[in-house]
Amino acid sequence: MKDRSSISSIVFGLAALAFVAAACAPAPSPPVLAAGCYDSAGIANDVEYVGPIDTHGSALIWSSQDGSCTGTSAASAFVIAPDEPAAEAKCLAAHPGYTDADHMASIPYEYPVPGNIWGCLPLV
């Protein structure tokens, strides 16, 4: 009987540990950026984030400048980076030939996006 009691205690302890571990697991993080059209408060074209971040085609640059994301578009990429050199490296990896990284929240763009979002453009 003593052996059954010990086994039951071990099984119960493992089940309790698994329950606690599952309860402590981090919740899935929300999307970095909501999909949709972003209107520049500055003088730039509308951009549409379609995701996923850090990949070619994750953003479309539209010819419109009124928040409608209409007209003609070109594929680009949005990347997350702490600074311009890191963004440029990620741009090149996500979209070969696109080595210019523009800080999307800064002047003249002023898109309503987090400060670590960069847009990838071809270096011309």
N, CA, C and O atoms as a printed pandas DataFrame, in Angstrom:
     atom_number atom_name residue_name chain_id  residue_number  x_coord  y_coord  z_coord
0              1         N          MET        A               1    0.814   -1.199    0.000
1              2        CA          MET        A               1    0.000    0.000    0.000
2              3         C          MET        A               1    0.850    1.254    0.000
3              4         O          MET        A               1    0.492    2.267   -0.600
4              5         N          LYS        A               2    1.966    1.172    0.672
5              6        CA          LYS        A               2    2.825    2.336    0.774
6              7         C          LYS        A               2    3.336    2.760   -0.606
7              8         O          LYS        A               2    3.474    3.954   -0.872
8              9         N          ASP        A               3    3.617    1.793   -1.484
9             10        CA          ASP        A               3    4.123    2.107   -2.817
10            11         C          ASP        A               3    3.063    2.820   -3.653
11            12         O          ASP        A               3    3.387    3.756   -4.385
12            13         N          ARG        A               4    1.817    2.399   -3.560
13            14        CA          ARG        A               4    0.741    3.055   -4.303
14            15         C          ARG        A               4    0.565    4.496   -3.837
15            16         O          ARG        A               4    0.345    5.406   -4.636
16            17         N          SER        A               5    0.665    4.669   -2.559
17            18        CA          SER        A               5    0.525    6.010   -1.992
18            19         C          SER        A               5    1.642    6.912   -2.502
19            20         O          SER        A               5    1.394    8.069   -2.842
20            21         N          SER        A               6    2.853    6.403   -2.556
21            22        CA          SER        A               6    3.999    7.187   -3.050
22            23         C          SER        A               6    3.826    7.519   -4.528
23            24         O          SER        A               6    4.089    8.647   -4.943
24            25         N          ILE        A               7    3.391    6.558   -5.316
25            26        CA          ILE        A               7    3.187    6.783   -6.750
26            27         C          ILE        A               7    2.070    7.805   -6.953
27            28         O          ILE        A               7    2.196    8.699   -7.790
28            29         N          SER        A               8    0.996    7.683   -6.208
29            30        CA          SER        A               8   -0.106    8.640   -6.309
30            31         C          SER        A               8    0.361   10.042   -5.966
31            32         O          SER        A               8   -0.017   11.011   -6.625
32            33         N          SER        A               9    1.183   10.146   -4.932
33            34        CA          SER        A               9    1.707   11.450   -4.529
34            35         C          SER        A               9    2.578   12.057   -5.626
35            36         O          SER        A               9    2.499   13.255   -5.897
36            37         N          ILE        A              10    3.404   11.227   -6.253
37            38        CA          ILE        A              10    4.282   11.702   -7.323
38            39         C          ILE        A              10    3.449   12.152   -8.522
39            40         O          ILE        A              10    3.694   13.221   -9.081
40            41         N          VAL        A              11    2.472   11.348   -8.917
41            42        CA          VAL        A              11    1.605   11.693  -10.048
42            43         C          VAL        A              11    0.851   12.977   -9.752
43            44         O          VAL        A              11    0.760   13.848  -10.617
44            45         N          PHE        A              12    0.315   13.112   -8.563
45            46        CA          PHE        A              12   -0.412   14.320   -8.193
46            47         C          PHE        A              12    0.518   15.530   -8.215
47            48         O          PHE        A              12    0.146   16.600   -8.696
48            49         N          GLY        A              13    1.737   15.351   -7.689
49            50        CA          GLY        A              13    2.707   16.446   -7.668
50            51         C          GLY        A              13    3.085   16.893   -9.070
51            52         O          GLY        A              13    3.186   18.092   -9.330
52            53         N          LEU        A              14    3.295   15.943   -9.980
53            54        CA          LEU        A              14    3.629   16.282  -11.368
54            55         C          LEU        A              14    2.468   16.995  -12.057
55            56         O          LEU        A              14    2.679   17.947  -12.808
56            57         N          ALA        A              15    1.251   16.540  -11.804
57            58        CA          ALA        A              15    0.080   17.184  -12.400
58            59         C          ALA        A              15   -0.056   18.617  -11.891
59            60         O          ALA        A              15   -0.368   19.528  -12.658
60            61         N          ALA        A              16    0.180   18.810  -10.598
61            62        CA          ALA        A              16    0.099   20.159  -10.028
62            63         C          ALA        A              16    1.189   21.048  -10.611
63            64         O          ALA        A              16    0.943   22.217  -10.907
64            65         N          LEU        A              17    2.375   20.510  -10.777
65            66        CA          LEU        A              17    3.481   21.269  -11.354
66            67         C          LEU        A              17    3.172   21.665  -12.797
67            68         O          LEU        A              17    3.443   22.796  -13.199
68            69         N          ALA        A              18    2.611   20.745  -13.575
69            70        CA          ALA        A              18    2.239   21.049  -14.964
70            71         C          ALA        A              18    1.169   22.136  -15.007
71            72         O          ALA        A              18    1.217   23.016  -15.866
72            73         N          PHE        A              19    0.211   22.085  -14.092
73            74        CA          PHE        A              19   -0.836   23.101  -14.043
74            75         C          PHE        A              19   -0.247   24.475  -13.728
75            76         O          PHE        A              19   -0.611   25.464  -14.365
76            77         N          VAL        A              20    0.651   24.546  -12.758
77            78        CA          VAL        A              20    1.279   25.809  -12.377
78            79         C          VAL        A              20    2.125   26.343  -13.531
79            80         O          VAL        A              20    2.099   27.541  -13.811
80            81         N          ALA        A              21    2.871   25.471  -14.200
81            82        CA          ALA        A              21    3.710   25.900  -15.325
82            83         C          ALA        A              21    2.848   26.471  -16.452
83            84         O          ALA        A              21    3.203   27.484  -17.056
84            85         N          ALA        A              22    1.720   25.825  -16.732
85            86        CA          ALA        A              22    0.832   26.316  -17.786
86            87         C          ALA        A              22    0.230   27.660  -17.398
87            88         O          ALA        A              22    0.065   28.534  -18.249
88            89         N          ALA        A              23   -0.096   27.830  -16.137
89            90        CA          ALA        A              23   -0.690   29.088  -15.686
90            91         C          ALA        A              23    0.320   30.232  -15.728
91            92         O          ALA        A              23   -0.063   31.393  -15.871
92            93         N          CYS        A              24    1.603   29.911  -15.603
93            94        CA          CYS        A              24    2.646   30.935  -15.599
94            95         C          CYS        A              24    3.206   31.230  -16.983
95            96         O          CYS        A              24    4.023   32.139  -17.129
96            97         N          ALA        A              25    2.793   30.494  -17.988
97            98        CA          ALA        A              25    3.305   30.708  -19.339
98            99         C          ALA        A              25    2.899   32.103  -19.810
99           100         O          ALA        A              25    1.783   32.548  -19.541
100          101         N          PRO        A              26    3.789   32.788  -20.505
101          102        CA          PRO        A              26    3.444   34.125  -20.976
102          103         C          PRO        A              26    2.327   34.083  -22.005
103          104         O          PRO        A              26    2.241   33.161  -22.816
104          105         N          ALA        A              27    1.492   35.076  -21.958
105          106        CA          ALA        A              27    0.407   35.183  -22.936
106          107         C          ALA        A              27    1.007   35.528  -24.288
107          108         O          ALA        A              27    2.039   36.197  -24.347
108          109         N          PRO        A              28    0.385   35.089  -25.373
109          110        CA          PRO        A              28    0.907   35.445  -26.689
110          111         C          PRO        A              28    0.939   36.967  -26.847
111          112         O          PRO        A              28    0.017   37.667  -26.428
112          113         N          SER        A              29    1.995   37.455  -27.446
113          114        CA          SER        A              29    2.102   38.904  -27.607
114          115         C          SER        A              29    1.197   39.377  -28.739
115          116         O          SER        A              29    0.998   38.665  -29.723
116          117         N          PRO        A              30    0.654   40.572  -28.596
117          118        CA          PRO        A              30   -0.221   41.105  -29.644
118          119         C          PRO        A              30    0.606   41.442  -30.882
119          120         O          PRO        A              30    1.829   41.551  -30.793
120          121         N          PRO        A              31   -0.034   41.605  -32.018
121          122        CA          PRO        A              31    0.697   41.982  -33.220
122          123         C          PRO        A              31    1.482   43.276  -32.982
123          124         O          PRO        A              31    1.039   44.159  -32.247
124          125         N          VAL        A              32    2.636   43.369  -33.607
125          126        CA          VAL        A              32    3.492   44.540  -33.472
126          127         C          VAL        A              32    2.801   45.773  -34.036
127          128         O          VAL        A              32    2.927   46.875  -33.502
128          129         N          LEU        A              33    2.088   45.574  -35.095
129          130        CA          LEU        A              33    1.455   46.673  -35.813
130          131         C          LEU        A              33    0.158   46.154  -36.401
131          132         O          LEU        A              33    0.132   45.071  -36.984
132          133         N          ALA        A              34   -0.907   46.904  -36.257
133          134        CA          ALA        A              34   -2.194   46.476  -36.815
134          135         C          ALA        A              34   -2.152   46.572  -38.332
135          136         O          ALA        A              34   -1.636   47.541  -38.891
136          137         N          ALA        A              35   -2.693   45.572  -38.983
137          138        CA          ALA        A              35   -2.780   45.606  -40.443
138          139         C          ALA        A              35   -3.725   46.740  -40.852
139          140         O          ALA        A              35   -4.737   46.987  -40.197
140          141         N          GLY        A              36   -3.380   47.414  -41.931
141          142        CA          GLY        A              36   -4.249   48.470  -42.424
142          143         C          GLY        A              36   -3.476   49.605  -43.054
143          144         O          GLY        A              36   -2.251   49.564  -43.168
144          145         N          CYS        A              37   -4.219   50.618  -43.460
145          146        CA          CYS        A              37   -3.664   51.777  -44.143
146          147         C          CYS        A              37   -3.201   52.824  -43.134
147          148         O          CYS        A              37   -3.904   53.131  -42.171
148          149         N          TYR        A              38   -2.015   53.360  -43.369
149          150        CA          TYR        A              38   -1.456   54.397  -42.507
150          151         C          TYR        A              38   -1.250   55.668  -43.321
151          152         O          TYR        A              38   -0.559   55.666  -44.340
152          153         N          ASP        A              39   -1.851   56.734  -42.861
153          154        CA          ASP        A              39   -1.759   58.040  -43.498
154          155         C          ASP        A              39   -0.638   58.825  -42.842
155          156         O          ASP        A              39   -0.546   58.898  -41.616
156          157         N          SER        A              40    0.196   59.400  -43.655
157          158        CA          SER        A              40    1.281   60.227  -43.144
158          159         C          SER        A              40    0.738   61.579  -42.723
159          160         O          SER        A              40   -0.072   62.179  -43.428
160          161         N          ALA        A              41    1.184   62.049  -41.584
161          162        CA          ALA        A              41    0.826   63.406  -41.165
162          163         C          ALA        A              41    1.725   64.408  -41.875
163          164         O          ALA        A              41    1.489   65.615  -41.826
164          165         N          GLY        A              42    2.746   63.899  -42.526
165          166        CA          GLY        A              42    3.678   64.749  -43.266
166          167         C          GLY        A              42    3.328   64.791  -44.735
167          168         O          GLY        A              42    2.171   64.974  -45.113
168          169         N          ILE        A              43    4.355   64.617  -45.562
169          170        CA          ILE        A              43    4.173   64.781  -47.005
170          171         C          ILE        A              43    4.336   63.484  -47.779
171          172         O          ILE        A              43    4.498   63.520  -48.999
172          173         N          ALA        A              44    4.299   62.362  -47.121
173          174        CA          ALA        A              44    4.591   61.082  -47.762
174          175         C          ALA        A              44    3.336   60.372  -48.255
175          176         O          ALA        A              44    2.209   60.728  -47.912
176          177         N          ASN        A              45    3.579   59.357  -49.070
177          178        CA          ASN        A              45    2.492   58.530  -49.584
178          179         C          ASN        A              45    1.916   57.651  -48.479
179          180         O          ASN        A              45    2.562   57.399  -47.462
180          181         N          ASP        A              46    0.689   57.193  -48.700
181          182        CA          ASP        A              46    0.074   56.249  -47.773
182          183         C          ASP        A              46    0.840   54.931  -47.826
183          184         O          ASP        A              46    1.360   54.548  -48.874
184          185         N          VAL        A              47    0.905   54.246  -46.698
185          186        CA          VAL        A              47    1.472   52.902  -46.652
186          187         C          VAL        A              47    0.459   51.966  -46.008
187          188         O          VAL        A              47   -0.283   52.352  -45.105
188          189         N          GLU        A              48    0.446   50.750  -46.482
189          190        CA          GLU        A              48   -0.452   49.740  -45.940
190          191         C          GLU        A              48    0.388   48.599  -45.391
191          192         O          GLU        A              48    1.185   47.995  -46.109
192          193         N          TYR        A              49    0.202   48.314  -44.112
193          194        CA          TYR        A              49    0.888   47.181  -43.501
194          195         C          TYR        A              49    0.007   45.958  -43.665
195          196         O          TYR        A              49   -1.143   45.942  -43.227
196          197         N          VAL        A              50    0.563   44.925  -44.308
197          198        CA          VAL        A              50   -0.173   43.680  -44.503
198          199         C          VAL        A              50    0.476   42.518  -43.763
199          200         O          VAL        A              50   -0.139   41.466  -43.593
200          201         N          GLY        A              51    1.747   42.712  -43.313
201          202        CA          GLY        A              51    2.463   41.741  -42.510
202          203         C          GLY        A              51    2.950   40.544  -43.308
203          204         O          GLY        A              51    2.676   40.442  -44.503
204          205         N          PRO        A              52    3.660   39.649  -42.666
205          206        CA          PRO        A              52    4.240   39.800  -41.335
206          207         C          PRO        A              52    5.476   40.699  -41.343
207          208         O          PRO        A              52    6.125   40.885  -42.373
208          209         N          ILE        A              53    5.776   41.240  -40.194
209          210        CA          ILE        A              53    6.884   42.174  -40.043
210          211         C          ILE        A              53    8.196   41.498  -40.453
211          212         O          ILE        A              53    8.326   40.277  -40.371
212          213         N          ASP        A              54    9.140   42.283  -40.883
213          214        CA          ASP        A              54   10.483   41.812  -41.265
214          215         C          ASP        A              54   10.493   40.911  -42.501
215          216         O          ASP        A              54   11.413   40.110  -42.663
216          217         N          THR        A              55    9.499   41.025  -43.367
217          218        CA          THR        A              55    9.478   40.199  -44.578
218          219         C          THR        A              55    9.176   41.063  -45.794
219          220         O          THR        A              55    8.519   42.100  -45.702
220          221         N          HIS        A              56    9.679   40.601  -46.941
221          222        CA          HIS        A              56    9.399   41.285  -48.202
222          223         C          HIS        A              56    7.892   41.274  -48.465
223          224         O          HIS        A              56    7.232   40.250  -48.285
224          225         N          GLY        A              57    7.364   42.397  -48.883
225          226        CA          GLY        A              57    5.941   42.493  -49.171
226          227         C          GLY        A              57    5.077   42.742  -47.946
227          228         O          GLY        A              57    3.850   42.712  -48.040
228          229         N          SER        A              58    5.698   42.987  -46.800
229          230        CA          SER        A              58    4.899   43.222  -45.589
230          231         C          SER        A              58    4.245   44.595  -45.597
231          232         O          SER        A              58    3.377   44.880  -44.773
232          233         N          ALA        A              59    4.663   45.447  -46.532
233          234        CA          ALA        A              59    4.075   46.789  -46.647
234          235         C          ALA        A              59    3.903   47.133  -48.116
235          236         O          ALA        A              59    4.685   46.711  -48.968
236          237         N          LEU        A              60    2.869   47.905  -48.393
237          238        CA          LEU        A              60    2.630   48.428  -49.739
238          239         C          LEU        A              60    2.693   49.944  -49.670
239          240         O          LEU        A              60    2.093   50.557  -48.787
240          241         N          ILE        A              61    3.409   50.537  -50.586
241          242        CA          ILE        A              61    3.469   51.997  -50.683
242          243         C          ILE        A              61    2.503   52.399  -51.786
243          244         O          ILE        A              61    2.647   51.974  -52.933
244          245         N          TRP        A              62    1.514   53.221  -51.435
245          246        CA          TRP        A              62    0.467   53.638  -52.374
246          247         C          TRP        A              62    0.757   55.036  -52.917
247          248         O          TRP        A              62    1.488   55.816  -52.306
248          249         N          SER        A              63    0.169   55.337  -54.078
249          250        CA          SER        A              63    0.350   56.666  -54.673
250          251         C          SER        A              63   -0.519   57.709  -53.981
251          252         O          SER        A              63   -0.259   58.904  -54.124
252          253         N          SER        A              64   -1.538   57.298  -53.240
253          254        CA          SER        A              64   -2.409   58.240  -52.537
254          255         C          SER        A              64   -1.686   58.856  -51.340
255          256         O          SER        A              64   -0.740   58.279  -50.804
256          257         N          GLN        A              65   -2.148   60.032  -50.935
257          258        CA          GLN        A              65   -1.572   60.726  -49.779
258          259         C          GLN        A              65   -2.665   61.228  -48.840
259          260         O          GLN        A              65   -2.488   62.215  -48.126
260          261         N          ASP        A              66   -3.801   60.525  -48.856
261          262        CA          ASP        A              66   -4.946   60.985  -48.069
262          263         C          ASP        A              66   -5.470   59.937  -47.092
263          264         O          ASP        A              66   -6.563   60.091  -46.547
264          265         N          GLY        A              67   -4.707   58.884  -46.869
265          266        CA          GLY        A              67   -5.149   57.844  -45.943
266          267         C          GLY        A              67   -6.063   56.809  -46.555
267          268         O          GLY        A              67   -6.625   55.986  -45.833
268          269         N          SER        A              68   -6.230   56.827  -47.889
269          270        CA          SER        A              68   -7.138   55.893  -48.537
270          271         C          SER        A              68   -6.446   54.638  -49.072
271          272         O          SER        A              68   -7.116   53.651  -49.380
272          273         N          CYS        A              69   -5.125   54.661  -49.187
273          274        CA          CYS        A              69   -4.368   53.550  -49.770
274          275         C          CYS        A              69   -4.978   53.120  -51.105
275          276         O          CYS        A              69   -5.388   51.972  -51.277
276          277         N          THR        A              70   -5.026   54.045  -52.024
277          278        CA          THR        A              70   -5.580   53.798  -53.351
278          279         C          THR        A              70   -4.569   54.217  -54.413
279          280         O          THR        A              70   -3.529   54.804  -54.116
280          281         N          GLY        A              71   -4.907   53.896  -55.657
281          282        CA          GLY        A              71   -4.035   54.223  -56.774
282          283         C          GLY        A              71   -3.115   53.057  -57.069
283          284         O          GLY        A              71   -3.517   51.897  -56.968
284          285         N          THR        A              72   -1.900   53.359  -57.428
285          286        CA          THR        A              72   -0.933   52.302  -57.701
286          287         C          THR        A              72   -0.108   52.039  -56.451
287          288         O          THR        A              72    0.059   52.911  -55.598
288          289         N          SER        A              73    0.405   50.809  -56.363
289          290        CA          SER        A              73    1.189   50.452  -55.177
290          291         C          SER        A              73    2.458   49.724  -55.580
291          292         O          SER        A              73    2.565   49.174  -56.676
292          293         N          ALA        A              74    3.414   49.735  -54.666
293          294        CA          ALA        A              74    4.661   48.995  -54.827
294          295         C          ALA        A              74    4.946   48.258  -53.522
295          296         O          ALA        A              74    4.711   48.787  -52.435
296          297         N          ALA        A              75    5.453   47.035  -53.641
297          298        CA          ALA        A              75    5.767   46.237  -52.453
298          299         C          ALA        A              75    7.012   46.774  -51.764
299          300         O          ALA        A              75    7.964   47.205  -52.414
300          301         N          SER        A              76    6.989   46.741  -50.463
301          302        CA          SER        A              76    8.122   47.146  -49.645
302          303         C          SER        A              76    8.154   46.239  -48.426
303          304         O          SER        A              76    7.574   45.153  -48.441
304          305         N          ALA        A              77    8.817   46.673  -47.390
305          306        CA          ALA        A              77    8.854   45.895  -46.154
306          307         C          ALA        A              77    8.890   46.834  -44.966
307          308         O          ALA        A              77    9.477   47.914  -45.041
308          309         N          PHE        A              78    8.272   46.432  -43.877
309          310        CA          PHE        A              78    8.412   47.079  -42.587
310          311         C          PHE        A              78    9.267   46.149  -41.740
311          312         O          PHE        A              78    9.064   44.935  -41.729
312          313         N          VAL        A              79   10.220   46.730  -41.035
313          314        CA          VAL        A              79   11.068   45.947  -40.132
314          315         C          VAL        A              79   11.078   46.602  -38.762
315          316         O          VAL        A              79   10.798   47.793  -38.626
316          317         N          ILE        A              80   11.404   45.811  -37.753
317          318        CA          ILE        A              80   11.566   46.312  -36.389
318          319         C          ILE        A              80   13.054   46.368  -36.109
319          320         O          ILE        A              80   13.765   45.380  -36.293
320          321         N          ALA        A              81   13.524   47.521  -35.664
321          322        CA          ALA        A              81   14.942   47.660  -35.339
322          323         C          ALA        A              81   15.133   48.814  -34.363
323          324         O          ALA        A              81   14.336   49.752  -34.348
324          325         N          PRO        A              82   16.185   48.752  -33.547
325          326        CA          PRO        A              82   16.431   49.811  -32.572
326          327         C          PRO        A              82   17.063   51.063  -33.174
327          328         O          PRO        A              82   16.966   52.148  -32.602
328          329         N          ASP        A              83   17.720   50.907  -34.345
329          330        CA          ASP        A              83   18.405   52.055  -34.945
330          331         C          ASP        A              83   18.549   51.846  -36.453
331          332         O          ASP        A              83   18.224   50.781  -36.977
332          333         N          GLU        A              84   19.041   52.880  -37.139
333          334        CA          GLU        A              84   19.119   52.827  -38.598
334          335         C          GLU        A              84   20.060   51.747  -39.130
335          336         O          GLU        A              84   19.678   51.045  -40.066
336          337         N          PRO        A              85   21.272   51.572  -38.587
337          338        CA          PRO        A              85   22.122   50.508  -39.115
338          339         C          PRO        A              85   21.484   49.114  -39.006
339          340         O          PRO        A              85   21.576   48.311  -39.935
340          341         N          ALA        A              86   20.852   48.839  -37.888
341          342        CA          ALA        A              86   20.177   47.547  -37.714
342          343         C          ALA        A              86   19.008   47.422  -38.681
343          344         O          ALA        A              86   18.764   46.349  -39.234
344          345         N          ALA        A              87   18.277   48.532  -38.887
345          346        CA          ALA        A              87   17.143   48.518  -39.818
346          347         C          ALA        A              87   17.624   48.284  -41.250
347          348         O          ALA        A              87   17.008   47.524  -41.997
348          349         N          GLU        A              88   18.712   48.928  -41.628
349          350        CA          GLU        A              88   19.229   48.751  -42.983
350          351         C          GLU        A              88   19.648   47.309  -43.234
351          352         O          GLU        A              88   19.421   46.780  -44.322
352          353         N          ALA        A              89   20.255   46.670  -42.246
353          354        CA          ALA        A              89   20.639   45.259  -42.383
354          355         C          ALA        A              89   19.408   44.375  -42.530
355          356         O          ALA        A              89   19.401   43.444  -43.335
356          357         N          LYS        A              90   18.367   44.666  -41.754
357          358        CA          LYS        A              90   17.140   43.874  -41.844
358          359         C          LYS        A              90   16.421   44.134  -43.161
359          360         O          LYS        A              90   15.818   43.225  -43.732
360          361         N          CYS        A              91   16.483   45.383  -43.648
361          362        CA          CYS        A              91   15.865   45.699  -44.936
362          363         C          CYS        A              91   16.531   44.899  -46.049
363          364         O          CYS        A              91   15.849   44.319  -46.894
364          365         N          LEU        A              92   17.834   44.867  -46.049
365          366        CA          LEU        A              92   18.564   44.138  -47.080
366          367         C          LEU        A              92   18.230   42.651  -47.028
367          368         O          LEU        A              92   18.095   42.008  -48.069
368          369         N          ALA        A              93   18.095   42.105  -45.827
369          370        CA          ALA        A              93   17.753   40.688  -45.684
370          371         C          ALA        A              93   16.316   40.409  -46.123
371          372         O          ALA        A              93   16.049   39.378  -46.741
372          373         N          ALA        A              94   15.395   41.312  -45.812
373          374        CA          ALA        A              94   13.978   41.103  -46.133
374          375         C          ALA        A              94   13.665   41.419  -47.589
375          376         O          ALA        A              94   12.783   40.803  -48.187
376          377         N          HIS        A              95   14.376   42.365  -48.149
377          378        CA          HIS        A              95   14.037   42.860  -49.485
378          379         C          HIS        A              95   15.337   43.210  -50.212
379          380         O          HIS        A              95   15.736   44.374  -50.209
380          381         N          PRO        A              96   16.007   42.237  -50.834
381          382        CA          PRO        A              96   17.287   42.498  -51.496
382          383         C          PRO        A              96   17.220   43.716  -52.417
383          384         O          PRO        A              96   16.294   43.866  -53.215
384          385         N          GLY        A              97   18.214   44.570  -52.285
385          386        CA          GLY        A              97   18.252   45.803  -53.062
386          387         C          GLY        A              97   17.664   46.986  -52.312
387          388         O          GLY        A              97   17.889   48.136  -52.690
388          389         N          TYR        A              98   16.915   46.715  -51.259
389          390        CA          TYR        A              98   16.309   47.778  -50.459
390          391         C          TYR        A              98   17.184   47.997  -49.230
391          392         O          TYR        A              98   17.000   47.344  -48.203
392          393         N          THR        A              99   18.121   48.908  -49.342
393          394        CA          THR        A              99   19.072   49.118  -48.254
394          395         C          THR        A              99   18.857   50.429  -47.521
395          396         O          THR        A              99   19.586   50.730  -46.576
396          397         N          ASP        A             100   17.883   51.207  -47.929
397          398        CA          ASP        A             100   17.604   52.471  -47.257
398          399         C          ASP        A             100   16.458   52.253  -46.280
399          400         O          ASP        A             100   15.384   51.790  -46.667
400          401         N          ALA        A             101   16.684   52.582  -45.023
401          402        CA          ALA        A             101   15.657   52.418  -43.999
402          403         C          ALA        A             101   15.187   53.790  -43.536
403          404         O          ALA        A             101   15.989   54.626  -43.120
404          405         N          ASP        A             102   13.886   54.010  -43.611
405          406        CA          ASP        A             102   13.295   55.269  -43.157
406          407         C          ASP        A             102   12.533   55.038  -41.862
407          408         O          ASP        A             102   11.747   54.097  -41.743
408          409         N          HIS        A             103   12.779   55.916  -40.890
409          410        CA          HIS        A             103   12.103   55.838  -39.597
410          411         C          HIS        A             103   10.682   56.338  -39.783
411          412         O          HIS        A             103   10.466   57.528  -40.013
412          413         N          MET        A             104    9.721   55.449  -39.687
413          414        CA          MET        A             104    8.342   55.760  -40.087
414          415         C          MET        A             104    7.628   56.750  -39.161
415          416         O          MET        A             104    6.676   57.406  -39.586
416          417         N          ALA        A             105    8.065   56.869  -37.920
417          418        CA          ALA        A             105    7.387   57.776  -36.996
418          419         C          ALA        A             105    7.996   59.178  -36.991
419          420         O          ALA        A             105    7.445   60.090  -36.372
420          421         N          SER        A             106    9.122   59.356  -37.672
421          422        CA          SER        A             106    9.824   60.639  -37.647
422          423         C          SER        A             106    9.385   61.574  -38.772
423          424         O          SER        A             106    8.734   61.161  -39.732
424          425         N          ILE        A             107    9.758   62.840  -38.627
425          426        CA          ILE        A             107    9.519   63.839  -39.664
426          427         C          ILE        A             107   10.361   63.459  -40.872
427          428         O          ILE        A             107   11.511   63.071  -40.668
428          429         N          PRO        A             108    9.895   63.536  -42.097
429          430        CA          PRO        A             108    8.650   64.148  -42.536
430          431         C          PRO        A             108    7.472   63.185  -42.606
431          432         O          PRO        A             108    6.369   63.590  -42.971
432          433         N          TYR        A             109    7.689   61.902  -42.257
433          434        CA          TYR        A             109    6.639   60.902  -42.438
434          435         C          TYR        A             109    5.555   60.994  -41.380
435          436         O          TYR        A             109    4.380   61.169  -41.701
436          437         N          GLU        A             110    5.940   60.880  -40.149
437          438        CA          GLU        A             110    5.018   60.988  -39.014
438          439         C          GLU        A             110    3.843   60.021  -39.095
439          440         O          GLU        A             110    2.706   60.383  -38.791
440          441         N          TYR        A             111    4.129   58.787  -39.509
441          442        CA          TYR        A             111    3.076   57.775  -39.493
442          443         C          TYR        A             111    2.788   57.417  -38.039
443          444         O          TYR        A             111    3.700   57.417  -37.212
444          445         N          PRO        A             112    1.541   57.113  -37.720
445          446        CA          PRO        A             112    1.187   56.758  -36.331
446          447         C          PRO        A             112    1.556   55.300  -36.025
447          448         O          PRO        A             112    0.684   54.444  -35.876
448          449         N          VAL        A             113    2.863   55.038  -35.935
449          450        CA          VAL        A             113    3.366   53.688  -35.686
450          451         C          VAL        A             113    4.365   53.744  -34.533
451          452         O          VAL        A             113    4.866   54.819  -34.204
452          453         N          PRO        A             114    4.661   52.596  -33.916
453          454        CA          PRO        A             114    5.667   52.581  -32.851
454          455         C          PRO        A             114    7.026   53.076  -33.357
455          456         O          PRO        A             114    7.320   52.977  -34.548
456          457         N          GLY        A             115    7.838   53.598  -32.470
457          458        CA          GLY        A             115    9.110   54.191  -32.828
458          459         C          GLY        A             115   10.167   53.232  -33.329
459          460         O          GLY        A             115   11.203   53.674  -33.825
460          461         N          ASN        A             116    9.941   51.931  -33.215
461          462        CA          ASN        A             116   10.935   50.976  -33.696
462          463         C          ASN        A             116   10.593   50.390  -35.066
463          464         O          ASN        A             116   11.183   49.393  -35.481
464          465         N          ILE        A             117    9.649   51.003  -35.759
465          466        CA          ILE        A             117    9.231   50.541  -37.087
466          467         C          ILE        A             117    9.982   51.342  -38.155
467          468         O          ILE        A             117   10.010   52.572  -38.117
468          469         N          TRP        A             118   10.578   50.637  -39.090
469          470        CA          TRP        A             118   11.314   51.249  -40.187
470          471         C          TRP        A             118   10.751   50.734  -41.504
471          472         O          TRP        A             118   10.353   49.574  -41.607
472          473         N          GLY        A             119   10.719   51.603  -42.508
473          474        CA          GLY        A             119   10.280   51.219  -43.836
474          475         C          GLY        A             119   11.483   51.040  -44.744
475          476         O          GLY        A             119   12.433   51.822  -44.687
476          477         N          CYS        A             120   11.445   50.025  -45.570
477          478        CA          CYS        A             120   12.566   49.721  -46.468
478          479         C          CYS        A             120   12.304   50.292  -47.854
479          480         O          CYS        A             120   11.239   50.085  -48.434
480          481         N          LEU        A             121   13.276   51.002  -48.368
481          482        CA          LEU        A             121   13.185   51.623  -49.690
482          483         C          LEU        A             121   14.446   51.324  -50.478
483          484         O          LEU        A             121   15.506   51.092  -49.898
484          485         N          PRO        A             122   14.334   51.329  -51.811
485          486        CA          PRO        A             122   15.548   51.140  -52.597
486          487         C          PRO        A             122   16.448   52.357  -52.465
487          488         O          PRO        A             122   15.969   53.490  -52.415
488          489         N          LEU        A             123   17.723   52.128  -52.411
489          490        CA          LEU        A             123   18.678   53.218  -52.350
490          491         C          LEU        A             123   18.849   53.764  -53.762
491          492         O          LEU        A             123   19.343   53.069  -54.650
492          493         N          VAL        A             124   18.442   55.002  -53.959
493          494        CA          VAL        A             124   18.538   55.611  -55.301
494          495         C          VAL        A             124   19.442   56.813  -55.279
495          496         O          VAL        A             124   19.644   57.453  -56.311
